[in-house]
């Protein structure tokens, strides 16, 4: 945590004030699947598209998994201007990597190999989720940037912005999901994929703006910490990322 926060006495009230927005954020995110299925269930071909939604999310989240722990890495290692800059560059490269992997699977024959041969999806389900999976290509990058900045907010005890950001995400998911379902004429699973990408983009934008004040206050100068190297950063992040990859597998 920040040096200012370290000088404050640690009380249950202070812990609860910091923890509650984070807990609310996770609770809100847990409603993403049920909200999506509730919309799909009220549209034509609900059985097929609900079946396609589960592997769509499973495969997208597996590809996304290396960026999830950017929150922990950013919280722990973004100590001053130099270390923040290094974590930021690492985040951008990791965002690019997961987008390239997602795009390679979505836009090449790898898609059939992964969905039908490896996972064993019935061909109608694999076909139903193909276009939505392409729509989801920027999903992981938005999440990576958002989690990187959420780590900054957590490090400096600005957790309320994290909770509000997830509120923005859920409102965007509902409004875009219902709106496209009612007025676009797209298949239901396309509507949900669009809503998922727009919602994470909205949350990412909110966190990007909300973090500006914290960044200006705490990362405008070098504090004299031991210099963080890319090797140390990778050594810290990779075990966390691998654990998450295994969990999502």
C-alpha atoms as one frame of an Amber mdcrd trajectory, in Angstrom:
protein
   0.000   0.000   0.000   0.993   3.635  -0.297   3.159   5.299   2.327   0.304
   7.583   3.397  -1.934   4.586   3.996   0.788   2.816   5.965   0.837   5.680
   8.487  -2.872   5.283   9.219  -3.855   2.939  12.066  -5.162  -0.404  10.838
  -8.715  -0.882  12.085 -11.599  -3.168  11.189 -13.444  -0.133   9.857 -10.575
   0.753   7.543 -10.254  -2.847   6.359 -13.992  -3.066   5.702 -14.027   0.246
   3.833 -11.265  -0.968   1.534 -12.610  -4.511   1.152 -16.328  -3.877   0.585
 -16.034  -2.323  -2.921 -13.778  -5.192  -4.025 -16.218  -7.793  -2.715 -19.091
  -5.966  -4.433 -17.102  -5.932  -7.665 -16.676  -9.710  -7.599 -20.348 -10.221
  -6.755 -21.378  -8.028  -9.698 -19.034  -9.897 -12.056 -20.555 -13.192 -10.931
 -23.889 -12.039 -12.379 -22.419 -11.675 -15.873 -23.172 -15.272 -16.848 -26.715
 -15.420 -15.431 -27.592 -12.072 -17.054 -26.300 -13.274 -20.421 -28.179 -16.569
 -20.190 -31.359 -14.762 -19.096 -31.232 -12.701 -22.295 -30.393 -15.716 -24.483
 -33.205 -17.759 -22.958 -35.788 -15.266 -24.218 -34.572 -15.270 -27.816 -35.002
 -17.700 -30.742 -32.742 -20.784 -30.774 -32.223 -20.401 -27.037 -31.072 -23.994
 -26.534 -28.370 -23.835 -29.222 -27.130 -20.391 -28.242 -27.068 -21.182 -24.524
 -25.007 -24.251 -25.353 -22.664 -22.044 -27.429 -22.370 -19.424 -24.681 -20.678
 -21.758 -22.223 -17.690 -22.730 -24.432 -17.560 -19.168 -25.778 -16.921 -17.872
 -22.270 -14.742 -20.819 -21.274 -12.372 -20.472 -24.222 -12.311 -16.652 -24.078
 -11.505 -16.696 -20.373  -8.800 -19.331 -20.850  -7.074 -17.120 -23.431  -7.614
 -14.122 -21.135  -6.180 -15.858 -18.070  -2.556 -14.554 -18.362  -3.791 -10.956
 -17.931  -6.054 -11.596 -14.949  -3.197 -11.519 -12.449  -2.002  -8.154 -13.706
  -4.103  -6.854 -10.820  -1.861  -8.617  -8.302   1.333  -7.747 -10.158   0.401
  -4.100 -10.490  -0.689  -3.841  -6.861   2.527  -5.383  -5.574   5.165  -3.921
  -7.899   3.993  -0.442  -8.994   5.982   1.352  -6.295   7.123   4.520  -8.072
   7.316   6.160 -11.485   9.946   3.801 -12.903   8.363   0.588 -11.674   4.920
   1.749 -12.836   6.335   2.456 -16.284   7.824  -1.034 -16.480   4.591  -2.697
 -15.324   2.691  -0.591 -17.863   4.937  -1.733 -20.736   4.646  -5.346 -19.597
   0.865  -4.949 -19.525   0.741  -3.570 -23.068   2.867  -6.423 -24.424   0.735
  -9.003 -22.618  -2.447  -7.388 -23.948  -1.075  -7.643 -27.474  -0.087 -11.279
 -26.938  -3.503 -12.440 -25.743  -5.233 -10.554 -28.574  -2.951 -12.251 -31.102
  -3.660 -15.680 -29.600  -7.412 -15.041 -29.610  -7.258 -13.772 -33.177  -5.165
 -16.740 -34.309  -7.733 -19.172 -32.931 -10.747 -17.203 -34.165  -9.567 -16.365
 -37.682  -7.638 -19.454 -38.785  -8.264 -23.211 -39.107  -7.111 -23.465 -35.492
 -10.717 -22.689 -34.575 -12.023 -26.029 -35.848  -9.075 -27.878 -34.338  -9.644
 -26.347 -30.894 -13.444 -26.372 -30.729 -14.331 -29.612 -32.497 -11.222 -31.802
 -32.320  -9.780 -30.872 -28.912 -12.851 -29.781 -26.952 -15.255 -32.004 -28.886
 -18.095 -29.552 -29.435 -20.902 -30.689 -31.735 -20.432 -28.903 -35.099 -23.670
 -26.849 -34.785 -22.477 -25.457 -31.435 -19.005 -24.705 -32.799 -20.537 -22.895
 -35.789 -22.911 -20.915 -33.567 -20.084 -19.549 -31.410 -17.621 -18.795 -34.241
 -18.702 -15.237 -35.099 -19.225 -14.329 -31.425 -15.739 -15.652 -30.699 -14.375
 -13.322 -33.391 -16.316 -10.427 -31.868 -14.605 -11.219 -28.544 -11.053 -10.679
 -29.905 -10.492  -7.353 -28.006 -12.054  -8.729 -24.795  -8.788  -9.837 -23.156
  -6.967  -6.583 -23.924  -9.661  -4.459 -22.296  -9.576  -6.673 -19.221  -5.780
  -6.559 -19.045  -5.594  -2.756 -19.066  -8.442  -2.494 -16.581  -6.883  -4.934
 -14.129  -3.500  -3.225 -14.394  -5.072   0.087 -13.363  -7.268  -1.539 -10.728
  -4.050  -2.723  -9.089  -2.885   0.892  -8.905  -6.175   1.907  -7.296  -5.995
  -0.920  -4.764  -2.385  -0.122  -3.868  -3.450   3.410  -2.959  -6.694   2.429
  -1.200  -8.981   3.874  -3.907 -11.129   0.766  -4.081 -14.464   2.540  -4.448
 -13.601   3.228  -8.091 -13.186  -0.529  -8.617 -16.716  -1.194  -7.375 -18.199
   1.628  -9.428 -16.362   0.411 -12.512 -17.959  -3.026 -12.248 -21.348  -1.351
 -11.776 -20.774   0.479 -15.063 -19.863  -2.839 -16.674 -23.040  -4.591 -15.555
 -25.259  -1.686 -16.614 -23.602  -1.665 -20.026 -24.028  -5.439 -20.342 -27.740
  -5.251 -19.572 -28.489  -2.200 -21.722 -26.480  -3.320 -24.759 -27.555  -6.958
 -24.436 -31.255  -6.136 -24.201 -31.002  -3.353 -26.783 -29.309  -5.491 -29.422
 -31.645  -8.400 -28.663 -34.690  -6.214 -29.230 -33.606  -4.035 -32.116 -30.611
  -5.414 -34.013 -32.027  -8.563 -35.553 -28.759 -10.373 -34.787 -28.720 -13.935
 -33.436 -28.877 -13.991 -29.655 -25.305 -15.199 -29.140 -24.028 -12.340 -31.347
 -25.953  -9.865 -29.172 -24.365 -11.262 -26.030 -20.851 -11.193 -27.505 -21.308
  -7.544 -28.499 -22.669  -6.715 -25.043 -19.761  -8.474 -23.318 -17.138  -6.573
 -25.322 -18.883  -3.213 -24.925 -19.337  -3.760 -21.197 -15.669  -4.530 -20.525
 -14.684  -1.591 -22.746 -16.962   0.693 -20.698 -15.464  -0.544 -17.434 -11.945
  -0.178 -18.841 -12.654   3.428 -19.851 -14.143   4.216 -16.444 -11.123   2.803
 -14.601  -8.741   4.561 -17.002 -10.318   7.916 -16.165 -10.733   7.141 -12.446
  -7.052   6.229 -12.085  -5.712   9.497 -13.540  -5.776  11.342 -10.221  -3.993
   8.525  -8.376  -1.351   8.257 -11.094  -0.698  11.999 -11.012  -0.427  11.998
  -7.217   1.834   8.969  -6.750   3.759   8.337  -9.964   5.112  11.723 -10.976
   8.514  11.128  -9.363  10.980   8.354  -8.434  10.885   7.423  -4.731  14.278
   5.754  -4.506  13.031   2.168  -4.331  15.304  -0.545  -5.662  15.003  -0.550
  -9.439  12.510  -3.075 -10.788  13.792  -5.112 -13.721  11.796  -6.857 -16.426
  13.305 -10.161 -15.287  12.037  -9.666 -11.740   8.643  -8.593 -13.051   8.302
 -11.669 -15.246   9.499 -13.912 -12.402   6.764 -12.457 -10.159   3.940 -12.597
 -12.702   4.476 -15.927 -14.461   3.665 -18.243 -11.488   0.443 -16.306 -10.853
  -0.506 -16.438 -14.536   0.253 -20.153 -14.805  -1.891 -20.896 -11.761  -4.787
 -19.010 -13.352  -4.276 -20.741 -16.713  -4.426 -24.123 -14.965  -7.556 -23.111
 -13.042  -9.369 -22.009 -16.209  -8.238 -25.145 -18.021
